[in-house]
Amino acid sequence: MALKTPESEEFGARVRAAREQIEGLTQERMAHASGVTSSYYSNLERGLANPTFDVIVTIADQVNVDPAELMRGLKPSGLRRRGTS
């Protein structure tokens, strides 16, 4: 399980909000469509998992949003930009 960060929580909240806009789209259905387990998908929505690019793209497709919308403005926690110390 990944370390929960403000960014992973925000990403998960965006995914959950998009999923909940589609009637009948459950976490289990999203997990199946995304090729991940139900527990992994639940962790993703709670900010406890870091999905791969493929999973992000698949999730975005399932909820009819551009993958960039799910990621917009999020920056990796704890990583420094090049050239900084």
C-alpha positions, 0 to 999 in steps of 0.5 A: 500500500502506498503512503497517503498524500494530499495529492493521492487523496485529491486524485482519489476524490476526483475519481470517486466524484466522477464515478458517482456521477454515473448511475449504477457505476460501482467500485466493483465494476470500475475495478473489473473494467480497470483490471485491478482488484476491488480492494486496490480500487477502493484504496485508490479512491481513498488515496492509498494507491498509486495507479499506473498510467494504463489504469488512469487512462482506463478509469478516465474512459469509464467515467467519460473524462479526459485523463488530464482532468483527473490529474490537473494541478497535482504535483508529486509529493516529496519530489524535488524539481531538477536543479534544486536541492 
